[in-house]
Amino acid sequence: MDLNEKVAIVTGASAGIGAATVKALLNLGMKVVGFARRKELIESLVENHNGKLFARCIDMTKPQEVLDGFDWVTKNVGPIHVLINNAGIARYASILSGNFEVWKRIMDTNFMSVAIGCKEAVKIMREHKIDGYIININSVHGYYDCLDSNLIMYTSSKSALRIMTENVRLELAKIGSNIRITSLAPGLVKTDIVESGYGKDKSDAMYDRLPFIFAEDIAKTIVYLLSTPPRMNISEMLVRPTGEIGTKISPM
């Protein structure tokens, strides 16, 4: 896929994997639109972007804002070629003692917003005859249970995302579409998601005791996926820190 001057949307673009991905895609010559609530952080990511970086203030838990965001991109930047569904949150949320509003925010951010993004991206790509690429940023928690009841809603959202991504791939194949889709599942990545969800002390303690990778490592993996030939769809990819012991990834 020739990505120069093509349009990409990156959700959760203000920090972490999203921010690193924005920079990586700009380096490929793409026009990149970042979706996040903290629009000013997206705008400050790169100083000299040659007019190719666009920031939209969007709450991914609000479907109409997401739909309006895609519509704005098509009308003002161009039809989308690449979608990186990166927005996600992690919070304590057990079933027996959890808070319904927290449950809903986790599922709306980690699953529903991705489903809406996939639907809109495919619609736009097909309307404009674009064989595009969708990458859903998942987690190794989507592939195994970390056995922490406090993380059950997070784990459930990521498991659902894994299943949904594969079913979108099947739907695309059945209609003869060449749009590709990948579930990219990192292990522990050093970003602010742990601190924002569980506090600085637990974040520091977890990164002190566990191996981790960096957001830039995942951004480079995304660039690799986009570089693969159109005949090839890597439908699932797990990227773990060397030495990771799966069931131990937990802030507890």
Disulfide bonds with the S-S distance in Angstrom:
none
